[in-house]
Amino acid sequence: MNQGATPLNWTIDGLPSWLTGNPLSGATDPGIQRAIALTANATTLPIGDYRDTLRVHSNDPVRADEPLPVHLRVVDRVLLVEPDTVDFVLPWRGGTASASIEIRCLSSGTNHVVANPSAAWLSLSQVHWDIHQFGSGSSTFEVNASSFPVGHVETVVPIN
């Protein structure tokens, strides 16, 4: 807020390539507060933390040059798989069984998701999805236990 008696002329510079702002300059009348929209774009950035300092320059006689620290944390996309474990109980040397999973995406944009089953006895009804933010996809796991030995058999299906 401009707490002075005259208009405050200001500019913002030093924005990193992943940050845009609007407006980046202006004049603010006495008693008025001005909102600046800062938008981060992490599309081309690897996972990690990004820090920088913007500079706000003005005709304020006390604080003509103010630093404004900014921080952006880029995280891997967020996928929720439910259920996260599927158990099958089958009679010895026999049968098939199936179970469904749902994959939900909390990350922005369209996310290409792939399931990579490696066990010959396991098949999936779908292994590729393009899931939009807050969207979901599903697949049915089918187990063919005709060649299983008696006992415990397990596999992990990476979904990424």
C-alpha positions in Angstrom: 0.0 0.0 0.0 1.2 3.5 -0.8 1.4 5.1 2.6 2.9 8.3 1.2 1.3 11.6 0.1 2.3 11.4 -3.6 1.9 8.7 -6.3 4.5 5.9 -6.0 6.1 5.0 -9.3 7.6 1.6 -9.4 9.2 -1.1 -11.6 10.0 -4.8 -11.0 13.0 -6.4 -12.7 15.3 -9.4 -12.3 12.7 -12.0 -13.1 14.2 -15.5 -13.8 13.2 -17.2 -17.0 10.6 -19.4 -15.2 8.7 -16.4 -13.8 6.5 -13.8 -15.5 4.7 -10.8 -13.9 1.9 -8.5 -14.8 2.2 -5.5 -14.5 5.9 -5.0 -14.0 5.6 -1.3 -13.7 3.1 1.3 -12.7 2.1 4.2 -10.5 0.1 3.7 -7.3 -1.9 6.6 -5.8 -1.7 7.4 -2.0 -3.7 5.0 0.1 -4.0 2.5 -2.6 -2.7 -1.1 -2.7 -1.7 -2.7 -6.0 -1.7 -6.4 -6.8 1.0 -7.9 -9.0 0.3 -11.3 -10.6 3.4 -13.5 -10.6 3.1 -16.8 -12.7 5.7 -19.6 -12.5 6.2 -21.9 -15.5 7.9 -25.2 -14.5 7.3 -26.9 -17.9 11.0 -27.1 -18.8 12.5 -27.3 -15.4 13.8 -30.4 -13.8 12.6 -31.5 -10.3 14.2 -29.3 -7.7 14.1 -25.9 -5.8 14.6 -22.6 -7.7 15.3 -19.4 -5.8 15.9 -15.9 -7.0 15.5 -12.3 -5.9 13.4 -9.8 -7.8 14.1 -6.1 -7.4 11.4 -3.5 -6.8 12.5 0.0 -7.7 10.5 3.0 -6.8 10.5 6.7 -6.0 10.0 6.0 -2.3 12.6 8.2 -0.5 13.1 5.5 2.2 12.9 2.2 0.3 13.8 3.0 -3.3 15.2 -0.5 -4.0 13.6 -3.5 -2.3 14.6 -7.1 -2.7 11.7 -9.6 -3.2 12.8 -13.3 -2.7 11.0 -15.9 -4.8 11.0 -19.7 -4.4 9.7 -22.3 -6.7 9.7 -26.0 -5.9 9.2 -28.4 -8.8 8.0 -31.8 -7.8 7.4 -35.0 -9.7 3.9 -35.5 -10.9 1.5 -37.0 -8.4 -0.2 -40.2 -9.3 -2.6 -42.0 -6.9 -3.1 -45.7 -7.6 -6.0 -47.4 -5.8 -5.8 -50.0 -4.5 -2.0 -49.9 -4.2 -1.8 -53.6 -3.6 -3.8 -56.4 -5.4 -3.9 -59.9 -3.8 -5.3 -62.9 -5.6 -6.0 -66.3 -4.0 -6.4 -69.1 -6.6 -6.7 -72.9 -6.3 -3.5 -74.8 -7.0 -2.8 -75.2 -10.7 -5.9 -73.5 -11.9 -7.9 -70.6 -12.8 -7.8 -67.0 -13.6 -8.7 -64.0 -11.5 -9.0 -60.3 -12.2 -9.1 -57.1 -10.2 -9.3 -53.4 -11.3 -7.2 -50.5 -10.3 -7.8 -46.7 -10.7 -5.1 -44.2 -11.5 -5.8 -40.6 -10.6 -3.5 -37.7 -11.5 -3.2 -34.6 -9.3 -0.5 -33.0 -11.5 -1.3 -30.2 -14.0 -1.6 -30.6 -17.7 -1.9 -33.9 -19.5 0.2 -36.7 -18.1 1.2 -39.7 -20.1 1.1 -42.7 -17.7 2.5 -46.1 -18.5 2.2 -49.4 -16.6 5.0 -51.9 -17.2 4.0 -55.4 -16.2 6.9 -57.9 -16.5 5.4 -61.2 -15.3 4.3 -63.5 -18.1 1.3 -64.6 -16.0 -0.1 -61.1 -15.6 -1.9 -59.1 -18.2 -3.5 -55.6 -18.1 -6.5 -54.5 -20.1 -4.8 -51.1 -20.6 -1.1 -50.0 -20.1 -1.1 -46.4 -21.5 -3.2 -43.4 -20.4 -3.2 -39.7 -21.1 -4.7 -38.4 -17.9 -5.5 -34.7 -17.4 -5.2 -32.9 -14.0 -7.7 -34.4 -11.5 -8.7 -37.0 -14.1 -8.4 -40.8 -13.9 -7.8 -44.0 -15.8 -8.4 -47.6 -15.0 -7.1 -51.0 -15.9 -8.0 -54.6 -15.1 -5.3 -56.9 -14.0 -5.8 -60.6 -15.0 -3.8 -63.4 -13.5 -3.5 -66.8 -15.3 -2.3 -69.2 -12.7 -2.3 -72.4 -14.8 1.5 -72.8 -14.6 2.0 -71.6 -11.0 3.7 -73.8 -8.5 2.0 -74.1 -5.1 3.0 -71.2 -2.9 3.5 -67.5 -3.0 4.2 -65.7 -6.3 4.5 -61.9 -6.6 5.5 -59.1 -9.0 5.6 -55.4 -9.0 4.0 -53.4 -11.8 5.7 -50.0 -12.1 3.3 -47.2 -13.0 4.9 -44.0 -14.1 
